[in-house]
Amino acid sequence: MTQQEFSHIANTIPHEPGIYKYFDQTGKILYVGKAKDLRKRVSSYFSKTFTSYKTHELVQRIARIEFTIVNSEQDAFFLENSLIKQFQPRYNINLKDSKSYPYIVIKNEPFPRVFLTRNPINDGSEYLGPYTSVFKVRELLEFIRRTIPLRTCSLNLTKKNIEKGKFKVCLEYHLGNCLGPCEGLQSQEDYNENIKRVRDILKGNLKPVINHFKEEMMVLAKELKFEKAEEVRKKIEYLEEYYQSKSVVAGFKGGDKDIFSIQKEKSIAYVNYLMVRNGTIVQTQTNRLDAKLDETIEEMLIYAIRYLRLTFNSDATDIIVPFAIDYPEEKVKIIIPKGGDNKKLLALSEKNVNHFIEEIKNKERLKVSRNVDHVKILEELQMDLQLQELPVHIECFDNSNFQGSFPVSAMVCFKNGVPSKKDYRHFNVKTVEGINDFASMKEAVYRRYKRLIEENQSLPQLVIIDGGKGQLSAAMEAIEELNLTGSLTLIGLAKNVEEIFFTGDKESLKLPYNSSSLKLLRFVRDQVHRFGITFHRQKRSKGTFKNELEQIKGIGKATADQLLTEFRSLKNIREKSFEEIALVAGKAKAKIIINHFEAKEVSSNS
């Protein structure tokens, strides 16, 4: 739209607060903005001099202008944010944030469950959050589980169902993690008190929860129930020490606050947000913003504040920022601190945003340096091993077994000098019985390259066999059977002495211990060793658990699986009582299992 074309409609735009929308010829929204005075603000885009090329480009694309009048600048601010979020126009500030944040939900149901979700829905439940870390959410839930007994089952605990006796208490009741509302052993009122304590903990309001437990502990002590009193004391200790120590920062005064700092570099800005509740930092988040029309640092900060406060459902009235901004939200106090706790909080926010920027730069520098170094190292390796081609694709094999049982092989893949983990492979050895490292190596190499040939995939330039001449010869047999001789180079890397063997050579090659070539070969070998050992341990553990349980006469695979799912390990099963095992496997099988472990213990002691 030209200035002349705009002049025909300028008088139709009112001198009122509101929002304006620019559309292109196809009807797509290009930009959404707010203004105290719509006519003045929109007219500024069509002045003879443009502040930037981007603004000039935007104006050239405008085919239609729409506006909405509102009652105040604050209403315009809210509406602008809503429309930007809905339409994400091309020329508006873009805040890089594609995460799906986790929430903790208190379910809208009798005896509410408390659990993690990423998809809040309008079902009447209470959603607390969102949180920036799913790890922190799981940690909070585990802390609540240790401290406050709540149900985890999905039973429909209506009053009618409970009175009919439809349900029976489960293992969680016997372990003390639930007070049995399903059998009417806990009232709705008492359960709701526990839910209230959960809310207090999630909001960082620990004082009433600690006071409740202290009162409970005193009552139990007076009744001479010292064991139960000790359990409550441990909960208090857990709250006072563990939970508070896990808080990012505690002890700031002044109630609920939002702290924002910003650093701008050219058209990119980074904003850090600290959410302080009850004197504790409960959330921290740093986001990147891309300016589209050379927005000022003040404009970018205002946009980020509104976006982040909406995202994290903040209703704090104190907002701490590094410089003055015209933030139009009513009942909000903008604070530019000169000293005290507010200044410390702002300094902490600035430290976070600077660290975020430095990490991004470090990653970029590391990426560049890695690309350069790896090419040089691969060229050095090509020269040291006298390879015909640059070894941009390297694969390495290793075997593991335990006293002839659970034999496995592993293969790792490096491309351009770095691990290509999506190409790592495990092999369950199928054709070899007992201890036969050479045959196991041959099978793994044969299966790997037979698959690559069948799938028309590229072969590596270099194959490393973790072992000496025997393993190398076995691997070479597989290569010859596949008619791949000369298509790739095989070497054996002997353990400990770091000797390199080539097929057919009597003498080994010894590279300088600190050479880049040998360092790369060792790194590849260490990767396959770690990868293979991890898989082998998993298989061995799984096999050992199931074998011992399934070898007990009267215990089948289904029961063994069920017990391991519930108790996690064979060691835990051994430590469980008859009653605990019976809840999972039934009384008859529990008796068989207990008798088996007791007989085994007697025989080992005799």
N, C-alpha and C positions, 0 to 999 in steps of 0.2 A: 504494500500500500504506500503510495507516494504522499508527500505533504499536502499536495493539492487535493488528492482524493480524501484525505483525512479532514481537511478544512470544511468539507461539505457536511460532515457528521459531528464535528466538534461541538457545535451548539446543542446537540441532543444529549450530551453527557452532562450530568448534573454536578454541582459543587457540593457533593455529599460524600460521607464515608461509605466505603463498600469494596467490592472486589471486581476485577475486570479479567476477561478471558480473551486471548487472541487465538484465532483459528486460521488454518491455511485453506487453500482452495478445495481440498478434499473433505473439509469439515473436521480435521484432526486438531485437537487442542495443542497449541505451541507453548503457551505460557499462561500462568495464573498469577495475579498480583493483588496486593491490597493497597488502599490509599485512604488518607484522611479526607482528601479532596480528589474525587475521581477525575474531573476534567483536567486539573493541573497535572496530575500524575501521568495520565495517558498522553496528554499533549507533549510532555517532555520527551517522549520517544520519537516524536516527529519533528524535532527541532532541526535546524540546518546542520549543526555539528554533532557528530556522534561521539560518545565516550569511548567506544571500542568497535572493532570490526564485527564482533559477535552481535552487538546491538543492531548494527547496520544490517547484518544478515537476517536477524529476526524480523525487523521492520519490513524488509523486502518480501518476506514470506506471508505477512499478515494479509488475509483476504476479508476477514470479518471480525468485528469486536462486539463482545457482549459484556454487560455489567450488571451487578446486583447491588442495590442500595441496602445498607443495614443501619442500625441505630447508633452504633459507636465504632470507634477504632478497634476496640477489643473484639466486638462481634466480627469485624472484618478479618482480624487476625486469626480467629478460630475457624472461620469459613475458608480462608485461604489455605490453612494447613490441611483441612479436611479434603479439599478439592485436589491439592497436590498429591496427597496420599492416594486418593482414588484414581486420578488420571495419569500421574507421573509424567507431566509434560516435559518435552525435550529440553526446553531452555530454562527450566527451573533448577535450583540447586539440587544436586543428587547426593543423598547420604547413603554411603555404601554400607548396607546392613541387610544381608540375605538370610540371617539366622532365624531359626524357629526356636524361640526361647522356652525353657521348661517352666511349668507352674506346679505348685502343690495345691491339690484340690481337696476340700472338705466336702464330701459327697452329700447331696440333698436326699437323705434317706433316714429311716430309723437307725439309731446307733451308727452314725456316719463313719465311713472309712476315710482314711487319709492316705493319698498316694500321689505319684508323679504323673503329669500329663503334658503333652506339647500341644494339645488341641482343646483349648477351652471352648465350651459350648453353652448356649443359653438354656440351661436345664435347672436353674435355681440353686445350683451348687455354689460354694464359695471358692474362688480361685485366688490364691495368694502368690504374688510374684508380678511379673516374670523374674526369673533369676538368670544371671549371665553365665552360670556354670552348672551343667548337669551333675558334675561331680559334687559340687556343693549341695545340690538338692538331695542327692542320695545320702550324703553325709548327714544332712539335717534329719532326714527320715530315719536313718539308722540311730541317730541320737535320740529321737523321739521314741523309737521302738524300745530302746534301752531304759528309758525314763518313765514313760507313761503307757500303761496297758491299754491297747486298743485292738479291736478285731481286724483281721485281714481277710476273712472269708467273704464270699459274695452272696450269702444267704439272705433271703427276704425276711428280715426280722420284724415283721409286723406284730402288734400285740396279740392278734388273733392266732397267728402261727405259733408264737411262743407258748400261749396258753394251751394250745392243742398238743404240745409236746412233740412237735414235728422234728426237732433237732436234738443232737447230742453234742456235748463239748468235744473238741478235738485236741490234738497234741499241744497246740499253742496254750490252751488252758492249763494243761498239766505242767507245762514249762514256766507258767507264771506270766506269759506275754499277753494273756487275755483273761478277763474276769468272768467269762461265760454268760454274756447276755442272751445267748441263744437258748439257754435253759432257764432263763429268768433269774440267774444268780447275780446279775448286776442290773440295777434300775436305770431307766432312761435318764433320770435326773443326775445320778452319779456319773453316768457316761458323759453327759453333757458338760459336767464340771471338768472332766479330763480333756474334752475338746476345747474348752475355754483356755486351759493351760497350754494346749498345743498352739492356739492362736497367739498367746502371749510370747511363747518361745520363738515362733516364727517372726514375730514383730520385734524381737530383741528385748521384750519387757520381762526380764527374768525375776525381778524382785517379788511379785506376788506368788510366783511358782515356788521360789525358794522358801518364802515364808510359810506357804501351805505345807511343804515337806517338813519344815522344822517343827511345826505344830503337830503333824502326824507322828514324827519321831518321838516327841516328848510324851504323847499319849501312849504310844507303844512301850516306852521305857517305864512309865508309871504302872502299866499293866504287866510288867516283867516279861514282855515279849521282846527279849533282847536281840534275837536273831533277825526278826523282822525290822526292828529299829535300826540295826546295822545296815540292812539292805537300803532303807530310806536314807541313812547317813551317806552311803555311797552315791546315791542319786544327787544329793545336795553337793557333794564334792565334785561330781561329774559336771554339774551345772556351773559351779563357781570357778572351777579350774579349767576343765577341758573345753567347754563351750566358749567361755570368754577368751581363752587363749587362742581359739580358732577364729575369733572375730578379727577383722583386719586391723582396726584400731578401736580402742574403747576409752571412755572417760572424757569425751568432749562435752562441754556444757552448751545449753541453749536450745535444747529440744530438737525438732526435725528440721533438717536443712538439705538443700541441693547445692552442690558446688560444681562449677563449670570453669574449665580453662581451655584456651584455644591457641594453636600455633598455625600460622598460615605461611605457605611457601608457594609463591606464584598463584596458580588458580586452584591449589589444593589446600584444604585446611584439615586439621586434626583436633577433635574436641574430646576432652575427658570429662566424665560425669562421676561424681561421688555422691551416693545417697546416704545421708546420715539420719539414723533413727534412734531415739533414746540415747544419744551420745555415742553411738557405734556406727561405723561404716558398714552397711549391710550390702551394698552393691557398688561395683566399679565397672565402668565401661568406657572404651575409647573407640571412636568412629571416625571415618574419613569422609569429608565432604568435597565434592567437585563443584566449583563455581562455573556457571554457564554464561553469565553476562557481566563479568568483572564485579560481582557483588563485593561490598566492603566487608571487612572482618567483623564489624558490628552486625551487619545483616546476616552473615553466616552463623554467628553465635546465637542470635535470636531464633533463627530457624532450628538450629540444633537443640536449643533448650526446650522449645515447644515439642519437637519430635520425641526427644528422650523422656520428657516428663509424661507424655501420653503413652509411650511404649511401656514405661515402668510404673504407670498408674500413680504418679506422685501428686500429692496434694499439699506438700510442704509450702509454707508461706514465705520462708526466707530463702532467697537465691543469692549465692555468693559468686561474684564474677570479678575478673581482673580489671575491668574498665567500665565506664558508664555506658549503658545501653537504654534505648527507649523501648522497654518491654511493656506491651499494652495490657497485660493480664491484671484484672482488678484483684485486690486483697493479697497481692504479692509484693514483698519488700525486696528491692534490689540492694545488695550490700557490697560495697567495695572496701574490703577490710584494710585497716591501717596497722593492726597488731592483734595480739591475743590468739585465741583458738581459731577464729575465723581465718586469720592470716596463715596459721599453720596448715589448716585444711586446704586453702588455696595453693600453698606451696607444695603440698602433697599431690594435689591434682596436677599441677604443672610438671612435677617430677614424673608422674605417670605418663603424661602425654609426650614428654621429651623422650622417655624410655621407649615408648611405642614407635616414635619416629626413628630413633637410633636403631631399633631392631629391624625396621624395614630397610634402612640403608645398609646395615650389616648383611642382611640376606642378599641384597642386590650385589654388594661387593663380593660376597662369597660365591655367588652364582657365576660372576664374571671370572674370578680367579680360578675357580674349579675348572671352567671350560678351557682356560689357557693351560693350566698345569697338567690336566689329564692328557691333552694332546701330546705334550712333551714327554710325559711318562710313557705313553703308549709307543711313541717313536723310539724311546730308549729301550723299551722291552723288545720291540721288533728287531732292533740292532743286536741286542744281547743274545736273543734266541735265534737269530738269523732266519726270521720269518719272511715269507714271500710277500705277505700283505700286512697292513697295519691291523693289529688285533683289536678292532673296535667291538667285537663280540667274543666274549670269553665265558666258558662254562667250566664248572669244577664239581667233581663227584667225591662222595665219602660214604663209608659203610659204618653201621653200628649194630652190635648184638650183645646179648647178656647171657653168658654161659650157653650159647647156642640157641637161645630162645629169642623170640621177637626180633628177627633180623629185618633191618630196614636200610635203605640207601637214600641219600639226599643229593640234590643238584642245585647249585646256585648259578645265576646268570648275571654277567656284568656287560653293560653296553655303554660305549664311550667312556669307559673307566669308572662307572658308577653302578651300584647295584640296581638291577631291574627286577624288583621283588615280585612283580606280577608274573614273571617267568620262572620263579623258583618252583621246584618240584620235589615231592616225596615219592618214594617207591616202596611198597610192601613187597618184600622178596617172596616170590611165588614158587620158583622151581628149585630152590636150594634147601636142603635139610641139614641141621647141625651147623658146626662152625666151618664155613668155607668162604673166606673173605674174597678169594679170587673169583669164584663162580658168582657170588653176589654182585661183584663189580661188573662182571661181564653182562649179567642180566640187566642191570640198571642202564648201562651204556647202550646196549642193544635196543632196549625198549624206547629210550629217549630218541635215538636218531632214526629208528624205524618210524616213529610217530612223525618226526619232522619231515621225513621223505614223503610219507603218505599225505601229509597236509600241505606239501609244497612250500614249506617254510625254509628260510635261509639257515645255513649251517654256520657254526662259530668258526672263527679263524684259529682259535686256540682252545684246547681242552686240557684241563689240569686234572690229574688223578692223584688224590691224596694217598700216597703210599710209595713203595719202592718198585723194583723191577717186576715183582710178581703181579702186583695189581695192574701195573702198566701193560704187561703182556696179555693179561686177561681182557683188559679193555680193548687192546688192539685186535684181539680175536673177533670181538663183536664188530669192530669197524671193517675188518676184512670180510666177514660174512655178509655185511651190508653193501659190499663193493664200494666203500668210501675211502679206500686207501689213496692218499694224496689229496683228498678233498679238504682235509683239515689236519692240524698238527696236534699230536698228543704228547704230553710230557708228564712225568711222574715227579711229584715233590715229596721227597722223603722227610719224615718227621724228625724233629730234634736237630739233625745236622744240616738241614736246609739244602740238601743236594738236589739237583735237577737231572732227571734221566730222560733220554730220548730212546725210542725203540731202535734196537739194533746196535746202539753204542755201548762199548764196554766201560768207558770212563764216564763219570758224571761231570756235570758242569757246576761250578761253585761261583756264584756271583758275590761281589763285595757285600758284606752284611748290611751296610747302610745305604746300598744303592736303591734308587727309586724303583727299579724293576723288581728287585726282590721284595721290597716293602709292599708293592702292589700284589705280588703273588702270595705273600704271607697273609695279606688282608683278605684276599679271595678265599684262601684255604681256611682262615679263621671263621669266615662267614659260613662256609658250608659245614664246618665242624659244629658251630653253634646251632645252625638250622637243623642239622641231623640229630644232634643230641636232644634238642627240645622235643622233636617229634618222637624220638625213641623213648624218652622218659614218659611222655603222654601215653604211648602205646603200652609200654611196660607196666605202668601204674594201672592202666585200665585193665590190662590182661591179668595182672596179679590179683586185683580186687575181685574181678568177676570169677576168676578160676577158683579161688579159695571158697567163695560163697557157693558157687554152682557145684563144687565138688562135695559139698555137704549133702548127704543123702536126704532127699525130701525137700530140697531147696532148688527151685528152677531159675531160669534166666529172668523171668518176669519179676519174681520176688527179689532177686539180687539187684536188678535195675531199680526197683522201687525203693529198696533200702539205701542204695547209694545215692539216689536222687534226694532222699529225705535227710540222710546223715552225712553226706558228702565224701566220707572216706571210711575204709575198713577199720582204721584206728578208732574213729568216733563210734562205730557200731559196737566194737569190743567194750567200750566204756559205758554203753547204754544199759539201763536196767531191763529186766524182763517186761515190765509194764510198758516202757517206752517202745521197745521193739514190737510188742504185741499190738500196739495201736496202729502200726504200719503193716505188719505181716500176719497178724492173727496170733492167738495164744498157742496153737499147736506148733506153728513154725518158729515162733519165738523160743519155745522150749527146746526145739531141736538145735537152734543156733546157740543158745546159752550153754547147752550141754556140750556142744562141739568146742566152744572156746574154753570152757572149764577143763575138758579132757586134754586139750592141747596144752594148757598151762601146767596141768599136773605132769604130763609127759616131759615137758621142757625142764621142770624143776627136779625130776627124778634122775 
